[in-house]
Amino acid sequence: MYICICNAITEKSVIEAVNNGASTLGDLQSQLGVASCCGCCAQTASEYLPQGSSSNAAVAQEFVSERHGRKALVSTVLWQS
């Protein structure tokens, strides 16, 4: 099953990263790129983290995404650890 469609990150990849020490969404973002595009997968990816490890500190990020020859301003909420 895909957790992050934008970056083609699977459930298996997320579980493996958690088993190898990822303990926050920030860890998953830096290791896998999960929740670094549209951010829709952040909640789902966080569910794989150990209980109590997610941070409530959110950072809004805006960037220009270019897909299929079109540019769009994308706003994403990133979680800091």
Residue, then its C-alpha position, 0 to 999 in steps of 0.5 A: m500500500y502506498i502511504c505517499i502517492c506524490n513520492a511513491i513511498t510504500e507502507k513497507s518503506v515507512i515501517e522499515a524506517v521506523n524499525n531502523g530508528a525513525s521516531t518522528l514525522g521529521d525523521l520520515q520526511s528527511q529519510l524518505g521524503v514522506a509528507s514533503c510534497c502535498g502533505c496529505c499523507a502526514q497523518t497516515a505516516s504519523e500513525y506508524l510512529p511510536q506512541g507519543s513521538s509525534s510533535n505538535a509543532a507545525v511549520a507551514q511551507e509554501f513552494v512552487s511545484e512543477r508537474h506536467g509542465r504546470k506550475a502551482l503554489v503548494s502549501t504544506v504543513l510540516w511537523q518538526s521534531 
